[in-house]
Amino acid sequence: AEEVIGALKFRPEQQVLSLIATCPLQRIRELVAPAEQCAVGVPLPAVAIRQGATLLMPSLPWAQAIFELMGGCVAVDDEAVFKRMQC
């Protein structure tokens, strides 16, 4: 994934929503710089039938809006909490 993202060019005003659960938010930020608004989402399996929530970090309104349409969103700003919620 890093090879693919590293080959892309981002602008400061772009919003980046990663679905790569194994890549920490800080690393995503490094890869997509100079884009400033980044979030990581982890859709839980029940999202496929719109009956589950997607985990999101950090809590950004534009990212939450995307996942609210797919069954709900649980957003946190603490990375330790985010990791525990994925277990």
Buried (B, 14 or more C-beta within 10 A) or exposed (E): EEEEBEEEEBEEEEBBBBEBBEBBBEBBBEBBEEBBBBBBBBBBEEBEEEEBBBBBBBEBEEBBEBBEEBBBBBBBEEBEEBBEBEE
